[in-house]
Amino acid sequence: MEKRYIEFIQDVLITIHQNIHELEDRKSFAEPEELTHIEAKLLAYKEMLSIIKVSADEFKLPKEDIGI
């Protein structure tokens, strides 16, 4: 079961990274009124990654194994 948890965490991290890259790409051709929304979403995704990293440290998880 532990392997499934790692796969789940890796899938979540991959999705977050993909969303960050997609939003960064969209910034270059976004309308001015969209930029605030895009920046807010980017900030939220980056904060989520930061929280996951801190939590992994607190639980002494091998970050390399889960893809952080």
C-alpha atoms as an extended CHARMM CRD file, in Angstrom:
* protein
*
        68  EXT
         1         1  MET       CA              0.0000000000        0.0000000000        0.0000000000  PROA      1               0.0000000000
         2         2  GLU       CA              2.9080000000        2.3770000000        0.6750000000  PROA      2               0.0000000000
         3         3  LYS       CA              3.7860000000        2.2820000000       -3.0150000000  PROA      3               0.0000000000
         4         4  ARG       CA              0.2590000000        3.4740000000       -3.8700000000  PROA      4               0.0000000000
         5         5  TYR       CA              0.6160000000        6.4170000000       -1.4830000000  PROA      5               0.0000000000
         6         6  ILE       CA              3.8810000000        7.4240000000       -3.1240000000  PROA      6               0.0000000000
         7         7  GLU       CA              2.2890000000        7.1430000000       -6.5680000000  PROA      7               0.0000000000
         8         8  PHE       CA             -0.6070000000        9.2910000000       -5.3600000000  PROA      8               0.0000000000
         9         9  ILE       CA              1.7120000000       11.9760000000       -3.9810000000  PROA      9               0.0000000000
        10        10  GLN       CA              3.8040000000       11.9290000000       -7.1480000000  PROA      10              0.0000000000
        11        11  ASP       CA              0.6740000000       12.3080000000       -9.2710000000  PROA      11              0.0000000000
        12        12  VAL       CA             -0.4560000000       15.3100000000       -7.2220000000  PROA      12              0.0000000000
        13        13  LEU       CA              2.9940000000       16.9150000000       -7.4920000000  PROA      13              0.0000000000
        14        14  ILE       CA              3.1360000000       16.3320000000      -11.2430000000  PROA      14              0.0000000000
        15        15  THR       CA             -0.2870000000       17.9250000000      -11.6500000000  PROA      15              0.0000000000
        16        16  ILE       CA              0.7260000000       20.9500000000       -9.5880000000  PROA      16              0.0000000000
        17        17  HSD       CA              3.9160000000       21.4020000000      -11.6270000000  PROA      17              0.0000000000
        18        18  GLN       CA              2.0090000000       21.0460000000      -14.9010000000  PROA      18              0.0000000000
        19        19  ASN       CA             -0.5080000000       23.6390000000      -13.7780000000  PROA      19              0.0000000000
        20        20  ILE       CA              2.2770000000       26.0320000000      -12.8060000000  PROA      20              0.0000000000
        21        21  HSD       CA              3.9440000000       25.6560000000      -16.2070000000  PROA      21              0.0000000000
        22        22  GLU       CA              0.6340000000       26.0840000000      -18.0220000000  PROA      22              0.0000000000
        23        23  LEU       CA             -0.1650000000       29.2650000000      -16.1000000000  PROA      23              0.0000000000
        24        24  GLU       CA              3.3170000000       30.6760000000      -16.6700000000  PROA      24              0.0000000000
        25        25  ASP       CA              2.8630000000       30.0790000000      -20.4030000000  PROA      25              0.0000000000
        26        26  ARG       CA             -0.5770000000       31.7150000000      -20.3600000000  PROA      26              0.0000000000
        27        27  LYS       CA              0.8500000000       34.8140000000      -18.6780000000  PROA      27              0.0000000000
        28        28  SER       CA              2.7390000000       35.7330000000      -21.8270000000  PROA      28              0.0000000000
        29        29  PHE       CA             -0.4040000000       36.1190000000      -23.9430000000  PROA      29              0.0000000000
        30        30  ALA       CA             -3.0680000000       36.8020000000      -21.3020000000  PROA      30              0.0000000000
        31        31  GLU       CA             -5.3100000000       39.8050000000      -21.3330000000  PROA      31              0.0000000000
        32        32  PRO       CA             -4.4680000000       42.3990000000      -18.6680000000  PROA      32              0.0000000000
        33        33  GLU       CA             -7.6170000000       41.5820000000      -16.7110000000  PROA      33              0.0000000000
        34        34  GLU       CA             -6.5710000000       37.9050000000      -16.5450000000  PROA      34              0.0000000000
        35        35  LEU       CA             -3.0990000000       38.5700000000      -15.1380000000  PROA      35              0.0000000000
        36        36  THR       CA             -4.2210000000       39.0990000000      -11.5440000000  PROA      36              0.0000000000
        37        37  HSD       CA             -6.1580000000       35.8370000000      -11.5970000000  PROA      37              0.0000000000
        38        38  ILE       CA             -3.2130000000       33.9520000000      -13.1200000000  PROA      38              0.0000000000
        39        39  GLU       CA             -0.7630000000       35.4380000000      -10.6040000000  PROA      39              0.0000000000
        40        40  ALA       CA             -3.0630000000       34.4770000000       -7.7120000000  PROA      40              0.0000000000
        41        41  LYS       CA             -3.3280000000       30.8930000000       -8.9610000000  PROA      41              0.0000000000
        42        42  LEU       CA              0.4480000000       30.6900000000       -9.4100000000  PROA      42              0.0000000000
        43        43  LEU       CA              0.9520000000       31.9480000000       -5.8770000000  PROA      43              0.0000000000
        44        44  ALA       CA             -1.5040000000       29.3570000000       -4.5370000000  PROA      44              0.0000000000
        45        45  TYR       CA              0.1660000000       26.4620000000       -6.3920000000  PROA      45              0.0000000000
        46        46  LYS       CA              3.6330000000       27.5320000000       -5.2500000000  PROA      46              0.0000000000
        47        47  GLU       CA              2.3760000000       27.8320000000       -1.6690000000  PROA      47              0.0000000000
        48        48  MET       CA              0.9800000000       24.2960000000       -1.9020000000  PROA      48              0.0000000000
        49        49  LEU       CA              4.3710000000       22.9940000000       -3.0240000000  PROA      49              0.0000000000
        50        50  SER       CA              6.0260000000       24.7980000000       -0.1470000000  PROA      50              0.0000000000
        51        51  ILE       CA              3.5700000000       23.3090000000        2.3530000000  PROA      51              0.0000000000
        52        52  ILE       CA              4.1360000000       19.8100000000        0.9690000000  PROA      52              0.0000000000
        53        53  LYS       CA              7.9220000000       20.2320000000        1.2610000000  PROA      53              0.0000000000
        54        54  VAL       CA              7.7180000000       21.4650000000        4.8570000000  PROA      54              0.0000000000
        55        55  SER       CA              5.3330000000       18.6710000000        5.7730000000  PROA      55              0.0000000000
        56        56  ALA       CA              7.6120000000       16.0690000000        4.1830000000  PROA      56              0.0000000000
        57        57  ASP       CA             10.4930000000       17.4330000000        6.2680000000  PROA      57              0.0000000000
        58        58  GLU       CA              8.4140000000       17.3180000000        9.4480000000  PROA      58              0.0000000000
        59        59  PHE       CA              7.4480000000       13.6970000000        8.7820000000  PROA      59              0.0000000000
        60        60  LYS       CA             11.0380000000       12.8860000000        7.7610000000  PROA      60              0.0000000000
        61        61  LEU       CA              9.9050000000       11.5420000000        4.4040000000  PROA      61              0.0000000000
        62        62  PRO       CA             12.5320000000       10.9190000000        1.7300000000  PROA      62              0.0000000000
        63        63  LYS       CA             11.6590000000       13.8150000000       -0.5690000000  PROA      63              0.0000000000
        64        64  GLU       CA             13.6410000000       12.3610000000       -3.4590000000  PROA      64              0.0000000000
        65        65  ASP       CA             11.5470000000        9.1720000000       -3.3580000000  PROA      65              0.0000000000
        66        66  ILE       CA              8.2770000000       11.0730000000       -3.6530000000  PROA      66              0.0000000000
        67        67  GLY       CA              9.5420000000       13.5560000000       -6.2060000000  PROA      67              0.0000000000
        68        68  ILE       CA              9.8600000000       16.7510000000       -4.2310000000  PROA      68              0.0000000000
